[in-house]
Amino acid sequence: MALFHALIRTHHITSRKKVAHLRKAAGQLDCYALLRSGGCPGIMYCKGSEEAVKGWVSTVQRLRYKDFHLASKPALIETKSARISDPTGLFEVETVREFAAAMEKRGLSQWWEQAMGFS
């Protein structure tokens, strides 16, 4: 199965009600989602089938996050990350540093830095 991923940036992710909705969506869509929550900036990464990732992005858009920006549209994963098996569901980190480490672990550092505008 081909794996796709997307990256979303928002002003912040603080609403536990919205996070609960996203957790439910990740389970229903059978995708892996990583959130940097608790403050500014809000960052979301999603990985799964093409349908699941597009569904995830639509779910986030419907929640009307402030300063929603689709930093990287759903696209086929072209790195070794496609071989890494991530569990289904939503996972959270508290800092951008932890989020960056998760991207590095998946071999996505360069992709993530470009999408975020760091390079």
DRENBAPA-236782 format. One record per residue: x, y, z of N, C-alpha, C, CB in turn. Coordinates in nm, 3 decimals, always signed. Atoms other than C-alpha are relative to their C-alpha. Glycine has a CB too. Example, Ala and Ser with C-alpha at 12.3 -4.5 7.8 and 13.67 -1.06 7.14 Angstrom:
<zatis>
[zati [+0.089, -0.119, +0.000], [+1.230, -0.450, +0.780], [+0.090, +0.120, +0.000], [-0.099, +0.003, +0.125]]
[zati [-0.082, -0.119, -0.006], [+1.367, -0.106, +0.714], [-0.077, +0.109, +0.073], [+0.041, +0.046, -0.142]]
</zatis>
This chain:
<zatis>
[zati [+0.084, -0.119, +0.000], [+0.000, +0.000, +0.000], [+0.088, +0.125, +0.000], [-0.095, +0.000, +0.122]]
[zati [-0.072, -0.127, +0.005], [+0.130, +0.343, -0.093], [-0.042, +0.086, +0.117], [-0.026, +0.073, -0.134]]
[zati [+0.029, -0.087, -0.113], [+0.156, +0.579, +0.201], [+0.014, +0.146, -0.039], [+0.092, -0.032, +0.118]]
[zati [+0.002, -0.143, +0.025], [+0.079, +0.949, +0.190], [+0.017, +0.072, +0.133], [-0.131, +0.045, -0.072]]
[zati [-0.009, -0.081, -0.122], [+0.143, +1.229, +0.437], [-0.031, +0.146, -0.033], [+0.140, -0.012, +0.065]]
[zati [+0.029, -0.143, +0.014], [+0.054, +1.594, +0.496], [+0.044, +0.069, +0.129], [-0.153, +0.024, -0.028]]
[zati [-0.041, -0.080, -0.115], [+0.164, +1.873, +0.727], [-0.085, +0.126, +0.006], [+0.151, +0.036, -0.009]]
[zati [+0.087, -0.116, -0.021], [-0.060, +2.142, +0.872], [+0.060, +0.086, +0.110], [-0.146, -0.043, +0.036]]
[zati [-0.045, -0.095, -0.102], [+0.041, +2.454, +1.063], [-0.118, +0.089, +0.037], [+0.122, +0.087, -0.051]]
[zati [+0.105, -0.089, -0.047], [-0.201, +2.657, +1.275], [+0.061, +0.097, +0.101], [-0.119, -0.080, +0.064]]
[zati [-0.048, -0.095, -0.100], [-0.171, +2.947, +1.516], [+0.031, -0.071, +0.131], [-0.103, +0.113, +0.023]]
[zati [-0.019, +0.074, -0.124], [-0.214, +2.717, +1.815], [-0.096, -0.119, +0.003], [-0.023, +0.091, +0.123]]
[zati [+0.089, +0.113, -0.027], [-0.370, +2.391, +1.934], [-0.013, -0.008, +0.151], [+0.054, -0.137, -0.063]]
[zati [+0.021, +0.002, -0.145], [-0.516, +2.430, +2.282], [-0.133, -0.063, +0.040], [+0.009, +0.139, +0.055]]
[zati [+0.133, +0.051, -0.033], [-0.878, +2.315, +2.266], [+0.003, -0.153, +0.013], [-0.102, +0.042, -0.106]]
[zati [+0.002, +0.145, -0.024], [-0.903, +1.969, +2.424], [-0.120, -0.064, -0.072], [-0.006, -0.031, +0.152]]
[zati [+0.117, +0.051, +0.072], [-1.247, +1.931, +2.261], [+0.036, -0.028, -0.146], [-0.118, +0.101, +0.009]]
[zati [-0.042, +0.020, +0.139], [-1.095, +1.975, +1.914], [+0.099, -0.117, -0.010], [+0.064, +0.129, -0.057]]
[zati [-0.097, +0.111, +0.000], [-0.808, +1.738, +2.000], [-0.073, -0.133, +0.014], [+0.103, +0.018, +0.114]]
[zati [+0.079, +0.123, -0.014], [-1.063, +1.477, +2.111], [-0.067, -0.036, -0.132], [-0.107, +0.017, +0.110]]
[zati [+0.062, +0.022, +0.131], [-1.241, +1.519, +1.777], [+0.105, -0.054, -0.099], [-0.063, +0.132, -0.054]]
[zati [-0.108, +0.046, +0.088], [-0.908, +1.474, +1.594], [+0.043, -0.142, +0.035], [+0.120, +0.095, +0.009]]
[zati [-0.036, +0.135, -0.044], [-0.827, +1.165, +1.803], [-0.100, -0.102, -0.055], [+0.005, -0.008, +0.155]]
[zati [+0.106, +0.087, +0.052], [-1.159, +1.011, +1.703], [+0.015, -0.017, -0.152], [-0.140, +0.057, +0.035]]
[zati [-0.015, +0.004, +0.146], [-1.101, +1.099, +1.335], [+0.119, -0.086, -0.039], [+0.016, +0.142, -0.057]]
[zati [-0.119, +0.081, +0.032], [-0.752, +0.942, +1.336], [-0.033, -0.149, +0.012], [+0.118, +0.036, +0.094]]
[zati [+0.041, +0.139, -0.017], [-0.902, +0.619, +1.467], [-0.094, -0.047, -0.110], [-0.067, -0.019, +0.134]]
[zati [+0.098, +0.036, +0.104], [-1.190, +0.618, +1.220], [+0.064, -0.008, -0.137], [-0.114, +0.101, -0.002]]
[zati [-0.066, -0.003, +0.131], [-0.964, +0.702, +0.924], [+0.116, -0.099, -0.009], [+0.049, +0.141, -0.030]]
[zati [-0.109, +0.097, -0.005], [-0.704, +0.445, +1.032], [+0.132, +0.063, -0.046], [-0.034, -0.123, -0.087]]
[zati [-0.124, -0.069, +0.037], [-0.414, +0.691, +1.010], [+0.079, +0.034, +0.127], [-0.030, +0.128, -0.082]]
[zati [-0.088, -0.046, -0.107], [-0.122, +0.807, +1.224], [+0.000, +0.152, -0.003], [+0.146, -0.058, -0.016]]
[zati [-0.002, -0.146, -0.008], [-0.139, +1.168, +1.343], [+0.085, +0.043, +0.118], [-0.144, +0.057, +0.012]]
[zati [-0.086, -0.055, -0.104], [+0.116, +1.365, +1.541], [-0.031, +0.148, +0.013], [+0.152, -0.023, -0.032]]
[zati [+0.033, -0.141, -0.025], [+0.027, +1.699, +1.703], [+0.102, +0.062, +0.093], [-0.141, +0.013, +0.058]]
[zati [-0.074, -0.084, -0.094], [+0.238, +1.968, +1.861], [-0.107, +0.091, +0.059], [+0.122, +0.082, -0.069]]
[zati [+0.111, -0.073, -0.059], [-0.022, +2.101, +2.100], [+0.044, +0.074, +0.126], [-0.116, -0.095, +0.033]]
[zati [-0.026, -0.071, -0.124], [-0.042, +2.328, +2.400], [+0.039, +0.145, -0.016], [+0.105, -0.069, +0.074]]
[zati [-0.038, -0.139, +0.019], [+0.051, +2.658, +2.244], [+0.033, +0.029, -0.145], [+0.119, +0.035, +0.087]]
[zati [-0.037, -0.045, +0.135], [+0.195, +2.840, +1.944], [+0.137, -0.056, -0.038], [+0.000, +0.154, -0.010]]
[zati [+0.099, +0.025, +0.103], [+0.257, +2.717, +1.683], [-0.063, -0.137, +0.017], [+0.064, +0.012, -0.139]]
[zati [+0.062, +0.132, +0.005], [+0.020, +2.428, +1.631], [+0.050, -0.069, -0.126], [-0.157, +0.010, +0.002]]
[zati [-0.049, +0.075, +0.115], [+0.167, +2.161, +1.403], [-0.065, -0.137, +0.001], [+0.156, -0.012, +0.002]]
[zati [+0.062, +0.132, +0.013], [-0.004, +1.848, +1.273], [+0.061, -0.074, -0.118], [-0.153, +0.014, -0.018]]
[zati [-0.051, +0.088, +0.105], [+0.145, +1.561, +1.074], [-0.092, -0.120, -0.008], [+0.149, -0.044, +0.028]]
[zati [+0.088, +0.115, +0.019], [-0.067, +1.284, +0.926], [+0.063, -0.092, -0.102], [-0.142, +0.044, -0.044]]
[zati [-0.057, +0.101, +0.089], [+0.039, +0.960, +0.757], [-0.098, -0.116, -0.012], [+0.139, -0.051, +0.051]]
[zati [+0.089, +0.112, +0.023], [-0.173, +0.687, +0.599], [-0.030, -0.016, -0.148], [-0.130, +0.018, +0.078]]
[zati [+0.041, +0.014, +0.139], [-0.354, +0.591, +0.283], [-0.038, +0.138, -0.055], [-0.120, -0.099, -0.014]]
[zati [+0.035, -0.129, +0.062], [-0.435, +0.867, +0.035], [-0.136, +0.050, +0.050], [-0.002, -0.012, -0.153]]
[zati [+0.134, -0.037, -0.047], [-0.803, +0.865, +0.138], [+0.004, +0.046, +0.146], [-0.097, -0.118, -0.015]]
[zati [-0.007, -0.034, -0.143], [-0.716, +0.873, +0.509], [+0.063, +0.138, +0.021], [+0.081, -0.107, +0.076]]
[zati [-0.069, -0.129, -0.018], [-0.476, +1.168, +0.477], [-0.088, +0.115, -0.050], [+0.136, +0.000, -0.074]]
[zati [+0.089, -0.105, +0.050], [-0.717, +1.368, +0.263], [-0.118, +0.020, +0.094], [-0.051, -0.035, -0.142]]
[zati [+0.108, -0.008, -0.098], [-0.994, +1.288, +0.512], [+0.043, +0.074, +0.126], [-0.050, -0.139, +0.037]]
[zati [-0.055, -0.068, -0.118], [-0.773, +1.403, +0.799], [+0.009, +0.151, -0.023], [+0.140, -0.056, +0.035]]
[zati [-0.012, -0.142, +0.033], [-0.698, +1.734, +0.627], [-0.137, +0.067, -0.002], [+0.071, +0.018, -0.136]]
[zati [+0.136, -0.054, +0.004], [-1.070, +1.788, +0.564], [-0.057, +0.017, +0.140], [-0.091, -0.091, -0.082]]
[zati [+0.048, -0.008, -0.139], [-1.148, +1.716, +0.929], [+0.060, +0.121, +0.070], [+0.036, -0.129, +0.077]]
[zati [-0.066, -0.114, -0.063], [-0.892, +1.972, +1.045], [-0.057, +0.131, -0.055], [+0.153, -0.006, -0.024]]
[zati [+0.057, -0.122, +0.060], [-1.028, +2.232, +0.800], [-0.138, +0.031, +0.059], [-0.009, -0.016, -0.153]]
[zati [+0.136, -0.020, -0.054], [-1.383, +2.181, +0.933], [+0.004, +0.053, +0.144], [-0.079, -0.130, -0.004]]
[zati [-0.012, -0.049, -0.137], [-1.259, +2.258, +1.286], [+0.038, +0.148, +0.008], [+0.102, -0.082, +0.076]]
[zati [-0.024, -0.144, +0.012], [-1.166, +2.608, +1.167], [+0.108, +0.053, +0.096], [-0.130, +0.074, +0.024]]
[zati [-0.112, -0.048, -0.080], [-0.830, +2.646, +1.337], [+0.046, +0.137, -0.049], [+0.117, -0.101, -0.004]]
[zati [-0.049, -0.134, +0.034], [-0.695, +3.002, +1.347], [+0.130, -0.013, -0.080], [+0.023, +0.086, +0.129]]
[zati [-0.119, -0.002, +0.087], [-0.435, +3.069, +1.074], [+0.032, -0.139, -0.056], [+0.120, +0.052, +0.077]]
[zati [-0.020, +0.131, +0.062], [-0.486, +2.723, +0.918], [+0.085, +0.016, -0.125], [-0.136, -0.067, -0.034]]
[zati [-0.085, -0.002, +0.119], [-0.209, +2.662, +0.665], [+0.041, -0.143, -0.032], [+0.126, +0.091, +0.021]]
[zati [-0.039, +0.133, +0.045], [-0.166, +2.340, +0.468], [+0.144, +0.012, -0.051], [-0.097, -0.055, -0.112]]
[zati [-0.141, -0.020, +0.030], [+0.215, +2.349, +0.476], [+0.049, -0.097, -0.107], [+0.084, -0.016, +0.127]]
[zati [-0.033, +0.099, +0.102], [+0.243, +2.033, +0.267], [-0.126, -0.079, -0.031], [+0.116, -0.094, +0.047]]
[zati [+0.122, +0.070, +0.043], [-0.053, +1.898, +0.071], [+0.022, -0.151, +0.005], [-0.041, +0.044, -0.142]]
[zati [-0.015, +0.146, +0.001], [-0.125, +1.523, +0.085], [+0.081, -0.044, -0.122], [-0.138, -0.068, +0.000]]
[zati [-0.089, +0.045, +0.106], [+0.153, +1.359, -0.116], [+0.058, -0.136, +0.035], [+0.114, +0.102, -0.024]]
[zati [-0.064, +0.130, -0.016], [+0.316, +1.021, -0.166], [+0.130, +0.017, +0.077], [+0.025, -0.068, -0.137]]
[zati [-0.125, -0.005, -0.077], [+0.596, +0.956, +0.085], [+0.110, -0.061, -0.086], [-0.014, -0.075, +0.138]]
[zati [-0.109, +0.044, +0.087], [+0.923, +0.927, -0.105], [+0.130, -0.025, +0.075], [+0.024, +0.102, -0.108]]
[zati [-0.120, +0.027, -0.080], [+1.164, +0.843, +0.178], [-0.017, -0.132, +0.072], [+0.027, +0.114, +0.101]]
[zati [+0.007, +0.125, -0.078], [+1.239, +0.554, +0.409], [-0.115, +0.002, +0.100], [+0.132, -0.024, +0.073]]
[zati [+0.114, -0.011, -0.092], [+0.953, +0.684, +0.625], [-0.116, -0.086, -0.045], [-0.044, +0.145, +0.011]]
[zati [+0.109, +0.083, +0.051], [+0.720, +0.489, +0.401], [+0.009, -0.141, +0.055], [+0.001, -0.003, -0.154]]
[zati [-0.020, +0.135, -0.053], [+0.868, +0.172, +0.551], [-0.019, -0.007, +0.151], [+0.138, -0.051, -0.037]]
[zati [+0.017, -0.001, -0.145], [+0.833, +0.281, +0.913], [-0.146, -0.022, +0.033], [+0.052, +0.135, +0.062]]
[zati [+0.137, +0.031, -0.038], [+0.524, +0.132, +1.070], [-0.039, +0.081, +0.123], [-0.017, -0.153, +0.027]]
[zati [+0.049, -0.081, -0.111], [+0.351, +0.392, +1.283], [-0.134, -0.054, +0.045], [-0.011, +0.149, -0.039]]
[zati [+0.131, +0.048, -0.049], [+0.059, +0.294, +1.506], [-0.112, +0.095, -0.043], [+0.002, -0.013, +0.154]]
[zati [+0.117, -0.081, +0.034], [-0.288, +0.414, +1.415], [-0.041, +0.081, +0.123], [-0.118, -0.090, -0.049]]
[zati [+0.049, -0.083, -0.110], [-0.420, +0.700, +1.625], [+0.070, +0.135, +0.004], [+0.019, -0.071, +0.130]]
[zati [-0.055, -0.133, -0.016], [-0.332, +1.046, +1.746], [+0.097, +0.002, +0.117], [-0.113, +0.104, +0.021]]
[zati [-0.103, -0.011, -0.103], [-0.018, +1.123, +1.944], [+0.039, +0.146, +0.011], [+0.124, -0.089, -0.034]]
[zati [-0.030, -0.141, -0.024], [+0.089, +1.452, +2.099], [+0.140, +0.017, +0.057], [-0.102, +0.061, +0.094]]
[zati [-0.126, -0.043, -0.061], [+0.418, +1.623, +2.178], [-0.021, +0.144, +0.045], [+0.122, -0.012, -0.101]]
[zati [+0.020, -0.134, -0.057], [+0.460, +1.946, +2.374], [+0.088, +0.107, -0.062], [+0.024, -0.005, +0.146]]
[zati [-0.092, -0.101, +0.051], [+0.750, +2.116, +2.197], [+0.029, -0.021, -0.149], [+0.130, -0.002, +0.079]]
[zati [-0.041, +0.008, +0.141], [+0.863, +2.193, +1.844], [+0.123, -0.089, -0.010], [+0.029, +0.142, -0.058]]
[zati [-0.120, +0.084, -0.001], [+1.192, +2.023, +1.934], [-0.038, -0.149, -0.002], [+0.087, +0.030, +0.125]]
[zati [+0.046, +0.139, +0.001], [+1.009, +1.696, +2.011], [-0.061, -0.037, -0.136], [-0.103, -0.024, +0.113]]
[zati [+0.061, +0.023, +0.130], [+0.814, +1.730, +1.686], [+0.110, -0.020, -0.104], [-0.094, +0.117, -0.039]]
[zati [-0.112, +0.011, +0.093], [+1.139, +1.785, +1.493], [+0.072, -0.134, +0.015], [+0.100, +0.115, +0.022]]
[zati [-0.065, +0.129, -0.024], [+1.291, +1.476, +1.656], [-0.082, -0.114, -0.060], [+0.019, -0.023, +0.151]]
[zati [+0.086, +0.101, +0.059], [+0.990, +1.271, +1.546], [+0.012, -0.001, -0.152], [-0.146, +0.024, +0.041]]
[zati [-0.018, -0.009, +0.145], [+1.034, +1.396, +1.189], [+0.136, -0.057, -0.041], [-0.013, +0.148, -0.048]]
[zati [-0.133, +0.052, +0.029], [+1.406, +1.316, +1.200], [+0.002, -0.153, +0.009], [+0.103, +0.060, +0.097]]
[zati [+0.007, +0.145, -0.018], [+1.333, +0.964, +1.326], [-0.059, -0.068, -0.124], [-0.085, -0.035, +0.124]]
[zati [+0.066, +0.054, +0.118], [+1.119, +0.912, +1.017], [+0.073, +0.034, -0.130], [-0.142, +0.051, -0.008]]
[zati [-0.075, -0.038, +0.119], [+1.380, +1.053, +0.779], [-0.064, +0.113, -0.077], [+0.017, -0.118, -0.090]]
[zati [+0.076, -0.107, +0.064], [+1.163, +1.357, +0.707], [+0.049, +0.141, +0.037], [-0.145, -0.013, +0.035]]
[zati [-0.048, -0.131, -0.046], [+1.378, +1.639, +0.846], [+0.001, +0.104, -0.111], [+0.140, -0.014, +0.058]]
[zati [-0.011, -0.097, +0.109], [+1.448, +1.806, +0.513], [-0.138, +0.038, -0.052], [+0.086, -0.057, -0.114]]
[zati [+0.137, -0.025, +0.046], [+1.085, +1.771, +0.396], [-0.072, +0.092, +0.098], [-0.078, -0.134, -0.017]]
[zati [+0.068, -0.077, -0.104], [+0.957, +1.910, +0.729], [+0.052, +0.143, +0.005], [+0.016, -0.066, +0.136]]
[zati [-0.059, -0.134, -0.006], [+1.199, +2.203, +0.736], [-0.043, +0.085, -0.120], [+0.153, -0.009, +0.006]]
[zati [+0.045, -0.073, +0.120], [+1.105, +2.302, +0.378], [-0.146, +0.039, +0.014], [+0.021, -0.085, -0.128]]
[zati [+0.144, -0.027, -0.012], [+0.731, +2.274, +0.447], [-0.027, +0.109, +0.104], [-0.075, -0.128, +0.038]]
[zati [+0.019, -0.099, -0.105], [+0.764, +2.486, +0.762], [+0.066, +0.133, -0.033], [+0.056, -0.053, +0.131]]
[zati [-0.066, -0.123, +0.039], [+0.977, +2.745, +0.583], [+0.129, +0.027, +0.077], [-0.092, +0.114, +0.018]]
[zati [-0.123, -0.016, -0.077], [+1.287, +2.685, +0.795], [+0.125, +0.002, -0.088], [+0.012, -0.110, +0.101]]
[zati [-0.119, +0.006, +0.087], [+1.518, +2.627, +0.498], [-0.026, +0.065, -0.133], [+0.045, -0.145, -0.022]]
</zatis>
